[in-house]
């Protein structure tokens, strides 16, 4: 990791698929020692680790992960197999299985849920493996704070994610449109795009409703700003207050006014991307994971990314939403915890980390060095600069999947469409968020940062 990134990450405790990993079922092998080889053989006896991968992950990235990490690991550890299953809600499904005494060997847990899972007794403590594999030196200290409970480590942090707006540079130039630096300029831009019968911003999530989190994170970040948003998530501001009412109204107005594709709930993420690539939409809001897909789609125009301006009357830069893509943990009931830990360690090896950078993945580890990746595409460089600059200045927003209490987050993205479609009132939406946040606060489930 370069000096700038290490400095930024060390200073920002508050800052936080492409490859969201989790295991789906513990499968006992023929050994009784957690997957270790028999004393009289160098071959492991049929250890199977079944894993979930988030179906929102780019297909090409999943294929690359299989080839560069899974296949190599299996070749080097004969008898060990990694079975990958695609799912929309790996955490929810795994939770049901673990509660019944079974479930995954390796699971993906949202950062805000790690302590809850640990308290419930679902997770293996990883301190012994951390010492064995050198994880305390490998991972940035700020990131491990999100995956620990007291002095016990329960999960490994995955990639740092940021949200921005991708746009068609050629279309902007041809129409004389400028990248907006204020809220008024952004609204004027959307109106100008509509005036020529083009969709201002593509969005679709019929195949992954969790994508609603992206707009929730973006809207609340740029409307509330860093300090106010932080106060909200620490319990020092009401979810039903004036600030949240305004932010929610601004967010839903994006659909009301046609600035975001009106049928976004009825099309897939790929459909949304095709609207942008096919020049039916001028912009596409997403994270750096989107770059991998866009490069694969090979747009015939120049494109780039900009930072959403603050949604107020000033010319301030918007608080860029930052989050951790997830965390990787080991099931307390796993029959093969040693092999699960060994595989996770392999996934953070130098070659795997550098390969991930070429697909837009920045992990909070000391071996994450983008400058060592030859020919890194300029689109990644541009997006990485936006994310790192936001972190360096501290003007960041907060992604719901990292910072919101799990029940609050789940209610938000599950009911967001009903909100912007007018099936649920703003006041009811915010009241329910407040009630769930109060419950989380009372139970000690609000993340302090």
C-alpha positions in Angstrom: 0.0 0.0 0.0 1.5 3.4 -0.9 2.4 5.9 1.6 -0.6 8.2 0.9 -3.0 5.4 1.4 -1.4 4.1 4.6 -1.5 7.6 6.0 -5.1 8.1 5.1 -6.3 4.8 6.4 -4.4 5.1 9.7 -5.9 8.5 10.4 -9.5 7.6 9.6 -11.1 5.1 11.9 -14.4 6.3 10.6 -13.7 5.5 6.9 -14.7 2.3 5.3 -18.9 -7.3 -4.0 -16.5 -7.1 -6.0 -15.7 -10.4 -4.2 -18.1 -11.0 -1.3 -17.3 -14.4 0.1 -19.2 -16.7 2.4 -19.6 -20.4 2.9 -22.9 -22.1 2.7 -22.6 -25.3 4.5 -20.2 -27.2 6.6 -19.4 -30.5 4.9 -17.6 -33.1 6.9 -14.7 -34.8 5.2 -13.2 -38.1 6.1 -10.8 -36.7 8.7 -11.8 -35.7 12.2 -9.1 -33.1 12.8 -10.7 -30.2 11.0 -9.3 -31.0 7.6 -5.7 -31.8 8.5 -3.9 -34.6 6.6 -3.7 -38.1 8.0 -0.5 -38.9 9.7 0.4 -41.4 7.0 -0.6 -39.4 4.0 0.2 -36.0 2.4 -3.2 -35.9 0.7 -6.2 -34.3 2.4 -9.3 -36.6 2.5 -12.0 -34.8 0.6 -12.5 -31.5 2.5 -15.3 -29.4 0.9 -15.8 -25.8 1.8 -19.0 -24.5 0.3 -19.1 -20.8 -0.3 -21.6 -18.2 -1.2 -20.7 -15.4 -3.5 -23.0 -12.3 -3.8 -24.9 -12.6 -7.1 -24.3 -8.8 -7.6 -20.6 -9.5 -8.1 -19.4 -9.1 -11.6 -19.4 -12.4 -13.5 -16.0 -11.8 -14.9 -14.6 -11.0 -11.5 -16.1 -14.2 -10.1 -14.5 -16.1 -12.9 -11.1 -14.4 -12.3 -11.5 -15.3 -8.6 -12.1 -18.9 -9.4 -9.1 -19.0 -11.7 -6.6 -17.0 -9.7 -7.5 -18.0 -6.2 -9.8 -21.0 -5.9 -8.3 -23.1 -8.6 -4.7 -22.4 -7.5 -5.5 -23.1 -3.9 -7.2 -26.4 -4.8 -4.2 -27.5 -6.9 -1.8 -26.7 -4.1 -4.0 -28.5 -1.6 -5.1 -31.7 -3.2 -8.3 -33.1 -1.7 -9.7 -29.6 -0.7 -12.5 -28.3 -2.8 -14.2 -24.9 -2.8 -17.9 -25.1 -3.9 -19.2 -21.6 -4.9 -22.9 -20.9 -4.8 -24.5 -17.6 -5.9 -27.0 -16.0 -3.6 -28.7 -12.6 -3.1 -28.6 -12.6 0.8 -25.7 -14.7 1.9 -25.7 -13.3 5.4 -29.4 -13.9 6.0 -29.4 -17.4 4.7 -26.2 -18.3 6.6 -27.7 -16.8 9.8 -30.7 -19.2 9.6 -28.4 -22.2 9.1 -26.0 -21.3 11.9 -28.8 -20.7 14.3 -29.9 -24.3 13.7 -26.4 -25.6 14.5 -25.2 -26.0 10.9 -24.5 -23.5 8.2 -21.3 -22.2 6.5 -17.7 -22.8 7.1 -16.9 -19.3 5.9 -19.4 -16.5 5.8 -19.7 -12.9 4.8 -20.9 -10.7 7.6 -21.6 -7.0 7.2 -19.2 -5.0 9.4 -22.0 -3.6 11.5 -23.1 -7.2 12.3 -19.8 -8.8 13.3 -20.2 -8.0 17.0 -23.8 -9.3 17.0 -22.7 -12.5 15.4 -19.8 -12.9 17.8 -22.1 -12.2 20.8 -24.6 -14.8 19.5 -21.8 -17.4 19.4 -21.9 -17.9 15.7 -18.2 -17.1 14.9 -14.8 -18.7 15.5 -12.4 -16.5 17.4 -9.5 -15.8 15.0 -6.8 -14.7 17.4 -4.8 -18.0 17.1 -5.0 -17.9 13.3 -4.1 -14.2 13.3 -0.9 -15.0 15.1 -0.2 -18.0 12.9 -0.7 -16.1 9.6 0.5 -12.7 10.7 -2.9 -11.0 10.2 -2.2 -8.3 12.8 0.6 -7.0 10.7 -1.1 -7.6 7.3 -4.3 -5.6 8.0 -4.6 -2.0 8.8 -5.4 -1.4 12.5 -8.4 0.8 11.8 -10.1 -1.9 9.8 -9.6 -4.6 12.3 -11.5 -2.5 14.9 -14.6 -3.1 12.8 -14.1 -6.9 13.0 -13.2 -7.3 16.6 -15.0 -7.5 19.9 -12.8 -6.4 22.8 -9.5 -8.2 22.4 -10.9 -10.9 20.2 -10.8 -10.9 16.4 -13.8 -12.5 14.7 -13.6 -11.5 11.0 -11.3 -10.2 8.3 -12.2 -6.9 6.6 -12.7 -7.0 2.8 -12.3 -4.1 0.3 -12.8 -0.4 0.9 -15.6 0.8 -1.3 -16.6 4.3 -2.5 -19.6 5.6 -4.5 -19.4 8.1 -7.4 -21.2 9.1 -10.5 -20.0 7.6 -13.9 -20.8 9.8 -16.9 -20.6 9.9 -20.6 -17.8 12.4 -21.3 -18.5 12.6 -25.0 -22.2 13.2 -24.5 -21.4 15.9 -22.0 -19.0 17.6 -24.4 -21.4 17.4 -27.4 -24.2 19.0 -25.4 -22.1 21.6 -23.6 -22.9 20.0 -20.2 -20.4 20.5 -17.3 -19.7 18.2 -14.4 -21.8 19.7 -11.6 -20.1 21.3 -8.5 -23.3 22.4 -6.7 -26.8 21.0 -6.1 -28.4 23.6 -8.4 -25.9 22.7 -11.2 -26.7 19.0 -10.6 -30.5 19.6 -10.9 -30.1 21.9 -13.9 -27.9 19.2 -15.5 -30.6 16.5 -15.0 -33.2 18.9 -16.5 -31.0 19.6 -19.5 -30.5 15.8 -20.1 -34.3 15.2 -19.8 -34.9 17.9 -22.3 -33.1 16.0 -25.1 -35.0 12.7 -24.2 -32.2 11.0 -22.5 -32.4 9.4 -19.1 -30.3 11.4 -16.6 -29.2 8.5 -14.4 -29.6 4.8 -15.0 -30.4 2.5 -12.1 -31.8 -1.0 -11.9 -32.0 -3.6 -9.1 -34.7 -6.2 -9.8 -32.1 -8.9 -9.4 -30.4 -7.4 -6.3 -32.6 -5.3 -4.1 -29.6 -4.6 -1.8 -28.5 -2.1 -4.4 -31.1 0.3 -2.8 -28.4 0.8 -0.2 -26.3 2.7 -2.7 -28.8 5.5 -3.2 -29.6 5.6 0.5 -25.9 6.0 1.2 -25.4 8.6 -1.5 -28.5 10.7 -0.8 -28.0 10.9 3.0 -24.3 11.5 2.7 -24.5 14.4 0.3 -27.6 15.9 1.9 -26.7 15.6 5.5 -22.9 16.0 5.2 -20.3 14.2 7.3 -20.9 15.8 10.7 -24.6 15.6 10.7 -24.7 12.1 9.3 -22.1 11.0 12.0 -24.3 12.5 14.7 -27.3 10.6 13.4 -25.5 7.2 13.5 -24.2 7.9 17.0 -27.7 8.5 18.3 -27.3 12.3 18.7 -29.9 13.3 16.0 -33.4 12.1 15.4 -34.2 10.0 12.3 -37.6 11.9 12.3 -36.1 15.3 12.5 -36.0 18.2 10.0 -32.6 17.2 8.5 -33.7 13.7 7.7 -37.0 14.8 6.3 -35.3 17.1 3.9 -32.7 14.5 2.9 -35.4 11.9 2.3 -37.5 14.3 0.3 -34.4 15.2 -1.9 -33.7 11.5 -2.4 -37.2 10.5 -3.5 -37.5 13.6 -5.7 -34.8 12.0 -7.9 -37.5 9.5 -9.0 -40.4 11.9 -8.8 -38.7 14.3 -11.3 -37.4 11.5 -13.5 -33.7 12.2 -12.7 -33.3 8.5 -11.9 -34.8 5.9 -14.3 -38.4 5.7 -13.3 -38.7 1.9 -13.8 -35.5 1.1 -11.9 -37.3 -1.4 -9.7 -38.3 -3.4 -12.8 -34.9 -3.8 -14.5 -31.7 -5.6 -13.6 -28.4 -4.1 -12.8 -27.2 -5.3 -16.2 -30.1 -3.6 -17.9 -29.2 -0.4 -16.1 -25.6 -0.7 -17.2 -26.8 -1.3 -20.8 -28.8 1.9 -20.7 -25.6 3.8 -19.9 -23.5 1.9 -22.4 -26.1 2.2 -25.1 -26.2 6.0 -24.5 -29.8 6.0 -23.4 -28.7 7.3 -20.1 -26.0 10.0 -19.5 -25.0 8.9 -16.0 -24.8 5.8 -13.7 -24.3 6.0 -10.0 -22.3 3.1 -8.5 -19.1 2.1 -6.8 -15.7 1.3 -8.1 -16.8 -2.3 -8.7 -18.8 -1.0 -11.7 -15.6 -0.2 -13.6 -14.8 -3.8 -14.2 -18.2 -4.4 -15.8 -18.1 -1.2 -17.8 -14.7 -2.1 -19.2 -16.0 -5.5 -20.2 -19.0 -3.8 -22.0 -16.6 -1.7 -24.1 -18.5 1.6 -24.4 -17.9 3.4 -27.7 -17.5 6.7 -25.9 -15.2 8.3 -23.4 -16.4 8.0 -19.8 -15.3 8.9 -16.3 -16.4 9.5 -12.8 -17.2 12.5 -10.7 -18.0 13.2 -7.0 -21.6 14.0 -6.3 -21.8 17.6 -5.1 -23.4 18.5 -1.7 -27.2 18.8 -1.9 -27.4 22.2 -0.4 -27.0 25.9 -1.4 -23.3 26.0 -1.0 -20.5 25.0 -3.4 -19.1 22.4 -1.0 -18.0 19.0 -2.2 -20.4 16.3 -1.3 -19.4 13.8 1.4 -18.4 10.8 -0.6 -19.9 7.5 0.8 -17.3 5.1 2.0 -17.7 1.6 3.3 -16.2 -1.8 3.8 -17.5 -4.3 1.2 -18.0 -6.9 4.0 -16.0 -9.1 6.3 -15.1 -12.8 6.1 -15.7 -15.0 9.2 -15.5 -18.7 10.1 -18.6 -20.5 11.4 -18.2 -21.6 15.1 -19.7 -25.0 14.1 -17.3 -25.5 11.2 -15.8 -29.0 10.8 -12.8 -27.5 9.0 -11.8 -24.2 10.7 -8.1 -24.7 10.0 -8.7 -25.1 6.2 -11.2 -22.2 6.2 -8.5 -20.0 7.8 -5.9 -21.2 5.4 -8.0 -20.4 2.4 -8.9 -16.9 3.7 -5.2 -16.2 4.2 -4.5 -17.4 0.7 -7.2 -14.9 -0.6 -5.1 -12.1 0.9 -1.7 -13.2 -0.6 0.2 -10.7 -2.6 -0.7 -12.1 -6.0 -4.4 -12.2 -5.1 -4.4 -8.7 -3.7 -2.7 -7.2 -6.8 -5.0 -9.2 -9.1 -7.9 -7.7 -7.2 -6.6 -4.1 -7.7 -6.8 -4.7 -11.5 -10.5 -5.3 -11.0 -11.1 -2.3 -8.7 -10.6 -3.9 -5.3 -8.7 -2.0 -2.7 -8.2 -4.0 0.5 -7.1 -2.5 3.8 -3.9 -4.4 3.9 -0.2 -3.4 3.9 0.4 -5.4 0.6 -2.2 -3.4 -1.3 -0.1 -1.3 -3.6 -1.9 0.0 -6.8 1.4 1.5 -8.1 2.7 -2.1 -8.4 0.0 -3.0 -10.9 1.4 -2.3 -14.4 -1.0 -0.8 -16.8 -3.7 -0.1 -14.3 -6.7 1.3 -16.3 -7.1 5.0 -16.0 -10.7 4.6 -14.9 -9.6 2.8 -11.8 -6.9 5.5 -11.1 -9.6 8.2 -11.5 -12.0 6.5 -9.1 -9.3 5.6 -6.6 -8.3 9.2 -6.5 -11.8 10.3 -5.7 -12.1 7.8 -2.8 -8.6 8.5 -1.4 -9.0 12.3 -1.6 -12.3 12.1 0.3 -10.7 9.9 3.0 -7.7 12.2 3.2 -9.9 15.3 3.8 -12.3 13.4 6.1 -15.2 14.6 4.0 -16.8 11.1 3.8 -20.3 9.8 4.0 -21.3 6.4 5.5 -22.5 3.4 3.6 -25.4 1.7 5.3 -24.0 -1.8 5.0 -21.0 -0.8 7.1 -22.3 1.7 9.6 -26.1 1.2 10.1 -27.3 -1.2 12.7 -28.3 -4.4 10.8 -32.1 -4.1 11.5 -32.1 -0.5 10.5 -30.2 -1.2 7.3 -32.4 -4.1 6.4 -35.6 -2.1 6.9 -34.2 0.8 4.8 -33.3 -1.1 1.7 -36.2 -3.5 1.9 -38.7 -0.6 2.0 -37.0 2.0 -0.1 -38.8 1.3 -3.3 -42.2 1.6 -1.5 -41.0 5.0 -0.3 -40.0 6.4 -3.7 -43.0 4.8 -5.4 -45.3 6.6 -3.0 -46.6 3.4 -1.4 -45.0 4.4 2.0 -45.0 7.9 3.4 -41.8 9.6 4.3 -42.9 10.0 7.9 -43.7 6.4 8.4 -40.4 5.3 6.7 -38.4 7.6 9.1 -40.5 6.6 12.1 -39.8 3.0 11.5 -36.1 3.7 11.1 -36.1 5.6 14.4 -37.8 2.7 16.2 -35.4 0.2 14.9 -32.4 2.4 15.7 -33.7 3.0 19.3 -34.0 -0.8 19.8 -30.5 -1.2 18.5 -29.2 1.5 20.8 -30.9 0.0 23.8 -29.4 -3.4 23.0 -25.9 -2.0 22.5 -25.9 -2.7 18.8 -25.0 0.7 17.5 -21.5 0.9 16.1 -19.4 3.5 17.9 -16.9 5.3 15.6 
